[in-house]
Amino acid sequence: MQEEVSVMQSNRTNLPAVIIMLLILLLIVVAVALIMRSCGNVKEVEIINQPSGAADNQNPGQVGPNLPGQVSTTPVYDPGVYVPGGNPQNPQNPQNPQNPAQTTPTVVPATPAVVPTPVPAESSGSFMSTNKKLNIRADWQLTPSVGESYSLTLNLYAVSYSLYCREMPSGGTLTIGGRSYSFTTKAVNYDGPGKGENLLATYHMTISKAALGNATVSWYFNGTYSGQHIDSVVAKGKIG
């Protein structure tokens, strides 16, 4: 009995040491398991981080498929997302590399042709009265002026044999375009011989293109010539 009690007491005395040893053994097993698991994760990470080009040693120069968890370095373009710096595959449309930008042609309205205003041409002419002895001749010249207007120069001559007359204010009249214009005529002292042409007046005016046409020039003589009283000498013609 004493021996059994001694053994039981001895077992009770060693029980805490056994428990401690079991706990230490358990911790060692857990630590070994954690170390083995950690080594497995390191290898997996090395495989994941391995360049895709090196994973395909059989086809050098080709990029192999991305392994699960691997971050791809190839840029992926989203058609609806703007990529800063442009799109190297489609520089014209950085927002949509699959659909190139379509340029809408700018329609430029045709400029109407400018029709130049015709420049009035320079022209000249003359007309004369038809009396038997004393006549007048009107020489006219048109020079283009501003717009569609002209500068008109009228030279009035007395055509006769010997002639004597005095200067007369408003002795000459030009009627054209429905209006009349008066001017002074000079004195004439012509003895001949023969029929002569003597300048009575030079008249300048500006006239519109619309006023050109039929014209009448009269010289208020109011005297006697070759035994016949003559009031006015009239010449009709066309100017322009």
Secondary structure, DSSP 4 states (H G I P E B T S, - for coil): -HHHHHHHHHHHHHHHHHHHHHHHHHHHHHHHHHHHHHHHHHHHHHHHTS-HHHH-TTSTTSPPPPPTTPPP-S----TTS--TT--TT-TT-TT-SSS---PPPP-PPPPPPP-PPPPPPPEEEEEE---SS-EEEEEEEEEE-STTEEEEEEEEEEEESSEEE--EEEEEEEEETTEEEEEEE--EEE--SS-EEEEEEEEEEEEEGGG-EEEEEEEEEEEEETTEEEEEEEEEEEE-
